[in-house]
């Protein structure tokens, strides 16, 4: 290309020297026609050094297919190519004062050259470093706030449970004292005692009480002994642990977490088993095929299910629907061999708690996912420590 051609391009695009962003113009052979002052300052490459030379000499990544396939259509009149800072942070690597690389947002549009013979590509590079840092700071603050809210809610629930227990204990002690006094005062008037006693005792105990305090049945000493026995019986009933209402945390740190793995591949099961075998907090069970899994769920209770993405001709969404149909309210982690974010999105939409990629599986990732799934379903659950 003649020197006159470069002078004409420099004259044609000289206004771009005054815009507060990097501007570069190349022809279809990626020869640099124009390089503005802003790019000089950012990259340290002078106009005289790069103009007339191939962009790939200074920035070899432009020879890669993933760049070419998006930029080449621009020379044919195609739509603009946009390289977002999230995926392409440093298209024209430029160091900042703090020695870190500038984060850039780049767009490429077509522009006919001054002669109108060909279409050139104009690169517009925007410095979004400060904006990106602010967004990242905001996301960190948001995550911290959400975690604080979550911890606050957990503490509120714990306080609520503790308050209920304290009230129960206080009421129980008060009722025992009241009952003992009633028993002493109403020796022969059994009907007056039925209501307070039934709050603590079953029908058989009421009959015993009726027989015990029947009018003039025994001497005062014997009656007093029997009254003391009945009060002791009531106290023992109050001290018995309450039955679980189904909202307890099965993944308490002092309990064993029972995990059912559903798949048809012994090798995958052995991989998971090898990772968790050193943990004294996990019992791992294996179900080969969906029917065997349903049988296991019918006859056992599990805290977590790890299921393969596909087997028995069923996909992940169908498997989760079938589990829900059988009433198994257990958190599910889907494990897949497809390293594709689309698969992960489909799994999350189908209501699985978490997902795992086989290719990325290791001890830390597995235990983090297990703990996250348990935490989502049982907020008060203690995390399972990762064995060394």
C-alpha positions in Angstrom: 0.0 0.0 0.0 1.4 3.4 -1.0 2.6 6.0 1.5 0.1 8.4 -0.1 -2.7 6.0 0.9 -1.6 6.1 4.6 -1.4 10.0 4.5 -4.9 10.1 3.1 -6.2 7.8 5.8 -4.5 9.8 8.5 -6.1 13.0 7.2 -9.5 11.3 6.9 -9.5 10.0 10.4 -7.6 12.7 12.3 -10.7 13.8 14.2 -10.5 10.5 16.1 -7.3 11.8 17.8 -9.6 14.0 19.9 -12.0 11.4 21.3 -11.4 10.2 24.9 -11.1 6.5 23.9 -8.9 4.2 21.8 -9.5 4.3 18.1 -7.8 2.1 15.5 -8.6 1.6 11.8 -7.4 -1.5 9.8 -8.1 -2.7 6.3 -9.2 -6.2 5.3 -5.6 -7.5 5.5 -5.4 -6.2 9.1 -2.9 -3.5 8.1 -3.1 -0.6 10.5 -4.3 2.6 8.7 -4.8 4.8 11.7 -3.8 4.6 15.4 -5.0 7.5 17.6 -3.2 9.3 20.4 -5.2 7.7 23.1 -4.0 4.2 22.0 -0.5 5.6 21.9 -0.8 6.6 25.6 -2.4 3.4 26.7 -0.2 0.8 24.9 3.0 2.8 24.5 3.1 2.0 20.8 3.6 5.0 18.6 1.7 5.7 15.4 4.8 5.8 13.4 5.8 2.3 14.6 2.5 0.5 13.9 0.9 2.4 11.0 1.4 0.4 7.7 2.1 -2.8 9.6 0.0 -5.8 10.4 -2.0 -5.6 13.6 -1.1 -9.2 14.2 2.6 -8.4 14.6 1.8 -6.4 17.8 -1.2 -8.3 18.9 -0.9 -12.0 17.7 -4.3 -13.0 19.1 -6.0 -11.3 16.2 -4.8 -14.2 14.0 -6.9 -16.6 16.1 -10.1 -18.0 14.7 -12.4 -16.8 17.5 -11.4 -13.2 16.7 -11.3 -13.5 12.9 -14.7 -15.2 12.6 -16.3 -12.2 14.2 -14.2 -9.4 12.6 -13.9 -10.6 9.0 -17.7 -10.2 8.3 -17.4 -6.5 9.1 -15.2 -6.1 5.9 -18.1 -7.6 3.9 -20.7 -5.1 5.2 -21.8 -7.4 8.1 -23.0 -6.2 11.6 -20.6 -4.8 14.2 -18.6 -7.1 16.4 -18.7 -6.4 20.1 -16.1 -7.8 22.5 -17.6 -7.4 26.0 -15.2 -6.8 28.9 -16.6 -9.8 30.7 -15.1 -12.2 28.2 -12.4 -10.1 26.4 -10.9 -7.8 29.0 -7.7 -6.9 27.3 -8.0 -6.8 23.5 -5.3 -4.2 23.3 -3.3 -4.9 26.5 -2.5 -1.7 28.3 -0.9 -1.3 31.8 -2.4 1.2 34.3 -0.5 3.2 36.9 -1.0 0.4 39.5 0.7 -2.0 37.0 -2.6 -3.9 36.4 -4.1 -4.3 32.9 -6.9 -2.0 31.8 -10.3 -3.6 31.4 -11.7 -2.8 28.0 -15.0 -2.9 26.1 -14.4 -3.1 22.3 -16.7 -2.7 19.3 -15.7 -3.1 15.6 -17.8 -1.4 12.8 -17.3 -1.2 9.1 -16.5 2.1 7.3 -15.8 2.6 3.5 -12.3 3.9 2.9 -11.9 7.4 1.5 -11.7 6.0 -2.1 -14.9 4.0 -1.6 -13.2 0.9 -3.0 -13.1 -1.3 0.2 -14.5 -1.4 3.7 -12.2 -0.8 6.6 -12.8 -1.8 10.2 -12.8 0.8 13.0 -12.0 -0.4 16.5 -13.5 1.6 19.4 -11.9 0.7 22.7 -13.5 2.0 25.9 -11.7 2.0 29.3 -14.3 0.4 31.7 -11.8 -0.5 34.5 -13.3 1.8 37.1 -16.9 0.9 36.2 -16.0 -2.9 36.4 -14.3 -2.4 39.8 -17.4 -0.5 41.1 -19.7 -3.3 39.9 -17.5 -5.9 41.5 -17.4 -3.9 44.8 -21.2 -3.6 44.6 -21.6 -7.4 44.1 -19.3 -8.1 47.0 -21.4 -5.8 49.3 -24.6 -7.4 48.0 -23.3 -10.9 48.7 -22.2 -9.8 52.2 -25.6 -8.2 52.8 -27.5 -11.3 51.7 -25.3 -13.5 53.9 -25.9 -11.2 56.8 -29.7 -11.3 56.2 -29.5 -15.1 56.0 -27.5 -15.4 59.2 -29.9 -12.9 60.9 -32.9 -15.1 59.8 -31.2 -18.2 61.1 -30.4 -16.5 64.5 -34.0 -15.3 64.6 -35.3 -18.9 64.1 -32.9 -20.2 66.8 -34.0 -17.5 69.2 -37.6 -18.3 68.4 -37.1 -22.0 69.1 -35.2 -21.2 72.3 -37.9 -18.9 73.5 -40.6 -21.6 72.9 -38.5 -24.1 74.9 -37.9 -21.7 77.7 -41.7 -20.9 77.9 -42.5 -24.6 77.9 -40.1 -25.3 80.7 -41.4 -22.3 82.7 -45.0 -23.3 82.2 -44.2 -27.0 83.0 -42.6 -26.2 86.3 -45.4 -23.8 87.2 -48.0 -26.4 86.4 -46.3 -29.2 88.4 -46.3 -26.9 91.4 -49.9 -26.0 90.9 -50.9 -29.6 90.4 -49.0 -30.7 93.5 -50.8 -28.1 95.5 -54.2 -29.0 94.0 -53.6 -32.7 94.9 -52.9 -31.8 98.5 -55.8 -29.4 98.8 -58.4 -31.6 97.0 -57.8 -34.9 98.6 -61.3 -36.4 97.9 -62.6 -34.0 95.2 -61.2 -35.8 92.2 -63.4 -34.1 89.6 -61.8 -30.8 90.3 -58.4 -32.2 89.4 -59.3 -33.8 86.0 -58.7 -30.8 83.8 -55.2 -29.8 85.0 -54.1 -33.4 85.2 -55.2 -34.3 81.7 -52.7 -31.8 80.4 -49.9 -34.1 81.5 -51.3 -37.6 81.8 -53.1 -40.3 79.8 -56.4 -42.0 80.7 -54.7 -44.8 82.6 -52.8 -42.3 84.8 -56.0 -40.4 85.5 -57.6 -43.6 86.7 -54.6 -44.2 89.0 -55.0 -40.7 90.3 -58.7 -41.2 90.9 -58.1 -44.4 92.9 -55.2 -42.8 94.8 -57.1 -39.7 96.1 -60.5 -41.3 96.7 -62.1 -39.8 99.8 -60.8 -41.3 103.1 -59.4 -44.3 101.2 -56.0 -44.2 103.0 -54.2 -42.5 105.8 -52.8 -39.0 105.2 -49.2 -40.4 105.0 -49.9 -43.0 102.4 -51.9 -40.5 100.3 -49.0 -38.1 100.4 -46.6 -40.8 99.2 -48.8 -41.7 96.3 -49.3 -38.0 95.4 -45.5 -37.6 95.3 -45.3 -40.7 93.0 -47.9 -39.2 90.6 -46.0 -35.8 90.6 -42.8 -37.7 89.8 -44.6 -39.5 86.9 -45.9 -36.1 85.5 -42.3 -34.7 85.8 -40.9 -37.6 83.9 -43.5 -37.1 81.1 -42.5 -33.5 80.9 -38.8 -34.4 80.7 -39.2 -36.8 77.8 -37.8 -35.4 74.5 -40.5 -34.2 72.1 -41.0 -36.1 68.9 -39.6 -34.7 65.7 -42.1 -32.7 63.6 -40.1 -33.2 60.5 -38.4 -29.8 60.5 -35.3 -31.0 62.4 -32.0 -30.8 60.7 -30.9 -34.3 59.6 -27.5 -32.9 58.8 -26.6 -32.0 62.3 -22.8 -32.2 62.9 -23.3 -35.0 65.4 -25.4 -37.1 63.1 -24.6 -39.2 60.1 -25.8 -37.8 56.7 -27.3 -40.5 54.6 -26.7 -40.0 50.9 -28.3 -42.1 48.1 -26.4 -42.2 44.8 -28.5 -43.1 41.8 -26.8 -44.1 38.5 -25.9 -47.0 36.3 -22.1 -46.6 36.3 -20.0 -48.4 38.9 -17.0 -46.2 38.0 -18.8 -43.0 38.9 -20.0 -44.5 42.2 -16.5 -45.6 43.0 -15.2 -42.1 42.4 -17.7 -40.5 44.8 -17.2 -43.3 47.3 -13.4 -42.8 47.2 -13.9 -39.1 48.0 -16.3 -39.5 50.9 -15.0 -42.8 52.4 -12.8 -41.0 54.9 -15.6 -38.8 56.3 -17.2 -40.2 59.5 -20.2 -38.0 58.9 -21.4 -39.6 55.6 -23.0 -42.9 54.8 -23.2 -43.5 51.0 -25.7 -45.9 49.5 -25.9 -47.0 45.9 -29.0 -47.6 43.8 -28.5 -49.0 40.2 -31.3 -47.8 38.1 -34.5 -45.8 38.9 -36.6 -48.6 40.2 -34.0 -49.7 42.7 -33.7 -46.1 43.8 -37.5 -45.9 44.4 -37.3 -49.1 46.4 -34.5 -47.7 48.5 -36.5 -44.5 49.1 -39.6 -46.4 50.1 -37.7 -48.4 52.7 -35.2 -45.8 54.0 -34.9 -42.1 54.8 -32.1 -40.1 53.1 -30.8 -36.6 53.7 -29.5 -36.1 50.1 -29.7 -37.7 46.7 -26.9 -37.6 44.1 -28.4 -38.6 40.7 -26.9 -39.2 37.3 -28.2 -36.8 34.6 -29.6 -39.6 32.4 -30.4 -43.3 32.8 -33.2 -45.8 32.2 -34.0 -43.6 29.2 -35.1 -40.7 31.4 -33.6 -37.2 31.4 -32.9 -35.1 34.5 -36.2 -33.2 34.5 -38.2 -36.5 34.3 -36.2 -38.0 37.1 -36.9 -35.1 39.4 -40.6 -35.1 38.5 -40.8 -38.9 39.3 -39.1 -38.3 42.7 -41.5 -35.5 43.5 -44.5 -37.7 42.5 -43.4 -40.4 45.0 -43.3 -37.7 47.7 -39.6 -37.8 48.4 -38.9 -34.3 49.7 -35.1 -34.7 49.6 -32.6 -32.3 48.2 -31.2 -33.5 44.9 -27.7 -33.0 43.3 -27.5 -33.9 39.6 -24.2 -35.1 38.2 -23.5 -34.8 34.5 -20.6 -35.5 32.2 -21.5 -32.7 29.8 -19.4 -29.7 30.6 -22.0 -27.3 29.1 -23.6 -24.4 31.0 -26.8 -25.0 29.1 -27.2 -28.4 30.8 -26.6 -26.8 34.2 -29.3 -24.2 33.5 -31.8 -26.9 32.5 -31.0 -28.8 35.7 -31.5 -25.8 37.9 -34.8 -25.0 36.2 -36.0 -28.5 36.8 -35.8 -27.8 40.5 -32.6 -29.7 41.4 -30.8 -28.1 44.3 -27.3 -28.3 42.8 -25.4 -29.8 39.9 -21.9 -31.3 39.4 -19.7 -31.8 36.3 -17.9 -35.1 36.4 -14.9 -33.5 34.7 -14.5 -31.0 37.5 -15.2 -33.4 40.4 -12.8 -33.3 43.3 -13.0 -33.5 47.1 -13.4 -29.8 47.8 -16.1 -29.3 45.1 -18.1 -32.4 46.1 -18.2 -31.4 49.8 -19.0 -27.8 49.0 -21.9 -28.9 46.8 -23.2 -31.4 49.4 -23.0 -28.8 52.2 -24.7 -26.1 50.0 -27.6 -28.5 49.1 -28.1 -29.5 52.8 -27.9 -25.8 53.9 -30.5 -24.8 51.4 -32.9 -27.5 52.7 -31.9 -27.5 56.3 -30.8 -23.9 57.3 -29.6 -24.9 60.7 -27.5 -27.7 59.5 -23.8 -27.7 60.4 -21.4 -28.1 57.4 -19.7 -31.5 57.0 -16.0 -31.0 57.4 -13.8 -32.0 54.4 -11.6 -34.9 55.5 -7.9 -34.6 55.1 
